[in-house]
Amino acid sequence: MASDRAPVGTATAARAVDLRKVYGRGDAAVEALGGVSVEFAAGEFTAIMGPSGSGKSTLLHCMAGLDTPTSGAVFIGDVEITALSERELTELRRDKVGFVFQAFNLIPTLTAGENITLPIDIAGRETDGAWFDEVVDTMRLRDRLSHKPSELSGGQQQRVAGARALVSRPAIVFADEPTGNLDSRSGAELLGFLRGAVKDHGQTILMVTHDATAASYADRIVFLGDGHVVDEMRGPTAERILDRLKSLEV
């Protein structure tokens, strides 16, 4: 994978403090996160990995304010999002956070261009034309901007979702299995774009993936096991990642 890794960040883009998440009650209770404390540096691409049921998607959703932890605190920058009202949290997500999901979550009645600028339009802000052009051209979407999602391939739809996540220059982008529905070429294009957003523009990306090749684009891997952080890795390669995952599953 690319050797141009981001330097170790000094600022913290997001962090969890003793984060615990329990689903269900009584005998049916399942502890998805068991007191996780972890920091994610600004200007870095971090992947979260672990066996099925390790809590990686739960951690991402709590970090992004999409799920409420049972206890503990989550910070984006200096803001404790677990202390915000629903309205304040909605505004923070709108203004500071980008999302890329495995399901593209595009609005079917809007064109690709309208889907890309949707977060900016909702916020009532002006689109940075030069940055919009760079994002669109990097994602090779220039000739697809007037197309509806139904007229786009899966790879094109995911590139639209990636462009939407980055066009407002959010403080942090959360990506949940963003290549899960893509073929290898489309997946590599999206990951290359995310890698470039970090390297060239200092973006911060936090991605959950089960794919060692996808994770090798990251600067750092955080490994979860049974709801706890069990290891991390810098300068990852697909081979090293696979070896570590095998040991976790054992």
C-alpha positions as CSV (number, residue, x, y, z in Angstrom):
1,M,0.0,0.0,0.0
2,A,1.0,3.7,-0.3
3,S,4.0,4.6,1.8
4,D,2.9,8.2,2.2
5,R,1.6,7.9,5.7
6,A,0.4,10.9,7.7
7,P,2.7,12.0,10.5
8,V,1.6,11.1,14.0
9,G,-0.9,13.7,14.9
10,T,-0.5,15.9,18.0
11,A,-4.1,17.1,18.2
12,T,-6.9,14.7,19.1
13,A,-9.8,14.7,16.6
14,A,-12.0,12.3,18.7
15,R,-11.7,10.2,21.8
16,A,-13.7,7.8,24.0
17,V,-13.4,7.7,27.8
18,D,-14.4,4.5,29.5
19,L,-17.1,3.9,26.9
20,R,-19.5,1.1,27.7
21,K,-22.5,-0.1,25.7
22,V,-24.9,-2.7,26.8
23,Y,-27.8,-3.9,24.6
24,G,-30.8,-5.6,26.3
25,R,-31.5,-6.1,30.0
26,G,-31.2,-8.8,32.6
27,D,-30.3,-12.3,31.3
28,A,-30.6,-11.0,27.7
29,A,-28.1,-8.2,28.2
30,V,-25.1,-8.2,25.8
31,E,-22.1,-6.0,26.5
32,A,-20.9,-4.7,23.2
33,L,-18.3,-2.3,24.6
34,G,-16.7,-3.0,28.0
35,G,-15.1,0.3,29.1
36,V,-13.2,1.4,26.0
37,S,-10.8,4.4,26.2
38,V,-9.1,5.3,22.9
39,E,-7.9,8.5,21.1
40,F,-7.9,9.2,17.4
41,A,-5.4,11.8,16.2
42,A,-6.3,14.6,13.9
43,G,-4.9,14.3,10.4
44,E,-4.7,10.5,10.5
45,F,-6.5,7.6,8.8
46,T,-7.4,5.1,11.5
47,A,-9.1,1.7,10.8
48,I,-11.0,-0.2,13.5
49,M,-10.8,-4.0,13.1
50,G,-11.7,-7.1,15.0
51,P,-13.6,-10.4,14.8
52,S,-17.4,-10.4,14.3
53,G,-19.1,-9.2,17.4
54,S,-16.0,-7.5,18.8
55,G,-17.8,-4.1,19.0
56,K,-16.1,-2.2,16.2
57,S,-19.3,-0.9,14.5
58,T,-20.8,-0.1,18.0
59,L,-17.7,1.9,18.8
60,L,-17.9,3.8,15.5
61,H,-21.6,4.6,15.9
62,C,-21.0,5.9,19.5
63,M,-18.0,8.0,18.4
64,A,-20.2,9.5,15.6
65,G,-23.1,10.2,17.9
66,L,-25.3,7.8,16.0
67,D,-25.7,5.6,19.1
68,T,-25.9,6.5,22.8
69,P,-23.4,4.7,25.1
70,T,-24.7,3.2,28.3
71,S,-21.9,5.0,30.2
72,G,-18.7,6.9,29.5
73,A,-18.0,9.9,27.4
74,V,-17.2,10.7,23.7
75,F,-15.5,13.8,22.5
76,I,-15.2,15.3,19.0
77,G,-12.4,17.8,19.3
78,D,-13.0,19.5,22.7
79,V,-16.8,18.9,22.6
80,E,-18.3,16.2,24.8
81,I,-21.0,14.9,22.4
82,T,-22.5,12.6,25.1
83,A,-23.4,15.7,27.0
84,L,-25.2,17.5,24.1
85,S,-29.0,17.7,23.6
86,E,-30.4,16.0,20.5
87,R,-30.6,19.4,18.7
88,E,-27.0,20.3,19.6
89,L,-25.8,16.8,18.5
90,T,-27.7,17.1,15.2
91,E,-26.0,20.5,14.6
92,L,-22.6,19.1,15.4
93,R,-23.0,16.1,13.1
94,R,-24.2,18.5,10.3
95,D,-21.3,20.9,10.8
96,K,-18.4,18.8,11.9
97,V,-18.9,15.2,10.8
98,G,-19.0,13.3,7.5
99,F,-20.3,9.8,7.0
100,V,-19.7,7.1,4.4
101,F,-21.8,3.9,5.0
102,Q,-21.8,0.5,3.3
103,A,-25.4,1.4,2.2
104,F,-24.9,4.5,0.1
105,N,-27.8,6.4,1.7
106,L,-28.3,8.6,-1.4
107,I,-31.6,10.5,-1.9
108,P,-33.2,8.9,-5.0
109,T,-35.0,12.0,-6.2
110,L,-31.8,14.1,-6.2
111,T,-29.1,14.2,-8.8
112,A,-25.5,13.1,-7.9
113,G,-24.5,16.7,-7.7
114,E,-27.4,17.6,-5.4
115,N,-26.6,14.6,-3.2
116,I,-23.0,15.7,-2.9
117,T,-23.9,19.2,-1.7
118,L,-26.9,18.1,0.4
119,P,-25.2,18.6,3.8
120,I,-24.0,22.1,2.8
121,D,-27.4,23.0,1.5
122,I,-29.2,21.8,4.7
123,A,-26.7,23.9,6.7
124,G,-27.5,26.9,4.6
125,R,-23.9,27.5,3.6
126,E,-22.2,28.3,0.3
127,T,-20.3,25.5,-1.5
128,D,-16.6,26.0,-1.9
129,G,-16.6,25.8,-5.7
130,A,-12.9,25.0,-6.1
131,W,-13.0,22.2,-3.5
132,F,-16.2,20.8,-5.0
133,D,-14.5,20.6,-8.4
134,E,-11.5,18.9,-6.9
135,V,-13.6,16.3,-5.1
136,V,-15.8,15.7,-8.1
137,D,-12.9,15.4,-10.5
138,T,-10.8,13.2,-8.2
139,M,-13.8,10.9,-7.8
140,R,-14.4,10.9,-11.6
141,L,-18.0,12.1,-11.3
142,R,-17.9,15.1,-13.6
143,D,-20.0,13.5,-16.3
144,R,-22.4,11.9,-13.7
145,L,-23.5,15.0,-11.8
146,S,-26.9,15.3,-13.5
147,H,-27.7,11.6,-13.0
148,K,-30.0,10.2,-10.4
149,P,-28.7,7.4,-8.1
150,S,-30.8,4.8,-10.1
151,E,-28.7,5.7,-13.2
152,L,-25.4,5.1,-11.5
153,S,-23.5,1.9,-10.9
154,G,-22.8,0.8,-7.3
155,G,-19.2,2.1,-7.5
156,Q,-20.4,5.5,-8.8
157,Q,-23.0,5.7,-6.0
158,Q,-20.4,5.0,-3.4
159,R,-18.1,7.6,-4.9
160,V,-21.0,10.1,-4.7
161,A,-21.4,9.2,-1.0
162,G,-17.6,9.7,-0.5
163,A,-17.7,13.0,-2.2
164,R,-20.7,14.1,0.0
165,A,-18.8,13.2,3.1
166,L,-15.8,15.3,2.2
167,V,-17.2,18.3,0.3
168,S,-18.1,20.2,3.4
169,R,-14.6,19.7,4.9
170,P,-15.8,18.1,8.1
171,A,-13.5,17.8,11.1
172,I,-13.8,14.0,10.9
173,V,-15.2,11.4,8.6
174,F,-16.7,8.2,9.9
175,A,-16.8,5.3,7.4
176,D,-18.5,2.0,8.2
177,E,-17.5,-0.8,5.8
178,P,-17.4,1.8,2.9
179,T,-16.1,-0.8,0.4
180,G,-18.4,-3.6,1.5
181,N,-20.7,-3.3,-1.6
182,L,-18.0,-2.5,-4.1
183,D,-15.9,-4.5,-6.6
184,S,-12.2,-4.4,-6.0
185,R,-11.5,-1.6,-8.5
186,S,-14.2,0.7,-7.2
187,G,-13.1,0.0,-3.6
188,A,-9.5,0.8,-4.4
189,E,-10.6,4.1,-6.0
190,L,-12.6,5.1,-2.9
191,L,-9.9,4.1,-0.5
192,G,-7.3,6.0,-2.6
193,F,-9.4,9.1,-2.4
194,L,-9.8,8.8,1.4
195,R,-6.0,8.2,1.6
196,G,-5.4,11.3,-0.5
197,A,-7.8,13.4,1.7
198,V,-5.6,12.6,4.7
199,K,-2.3,13.0,3.0
200,D,-3.0,16.1,0.9
201,H,-5.6,17.9,2.9
202,G,-5.1,16.8,6.5
203,Q,-8.5,15.1,6.8
204,T,-9.2,12.8,9.7
205,I,-10.9,9.5,8.9
206,L,-12.1,6.7,11.2
207,M,-13.1,3.6,9.3
208,V,-14.5,0.2,10.4
209,T,-13.6,-2.6,8.1
210,H,-13.1,-6.4,8.1
211,D,-11.0,-6.2,4.9
212,A,-7.2,-6.3,5.5
213,T,-6.5,-4.7,2.1
214,A,-8.8,-1.8,2.9
215,A,-7.3,-1.4,6.3
216,S,-3.8,-1.3,4.8
217,Y,-4.6,2.2,3.5
218,A,-4.7,3.5,7.1
219,D,-2.0,5.0,9.2
220,R,-3.0,3.1,12.3
221,I,-5.2,0.1,13.1
222,V,-7.0,-0.2,16.4
223,F,-8.0,-3.9,17.1
224,L,-11.0,-4.8,19.2
225,G,-11.8,-8.1,20.9
226,D,-14.9,-8.8,23.0
227,G,-15.6,-5.1,23.4
228,H,-12.1,-4.0,24.4
229,V,-9.1,-2.5,22.7
230,V,-6.6,-5.3,22.5
231,D,-3.9,-4.0,20.3
232,E,-2.9,-1.4,17.7
233,M,-0.6,-1.3,14.7
234,R,1.1,1.5,12.7
235,G,2.4,1.3,9.2
236,P,0.1,-1.7,8.5
237,T,0.3,-4.1,5.6
238,A,-2.4,-6.5,4.6
239,E,-0.2,-9.5,5.6
240,R,0.5,-8.1,9.1
241,I,-3.1,-7.3,9.6
242,L,-4.2,-10.8,8.6
243,D,-1.7,-12.4,11.0
244,R,-3.0,-10.2,13.9
245,L,-6.6,-10.9,13.1
246,K,-5.9,-14.7,13.1
247,S,-4.4,-14.4,16.5
248,L,-7.4,-12.5,17.8
249,E,-9.8,-15.1,16.5
250,V,-7.8,-17.9,18.2
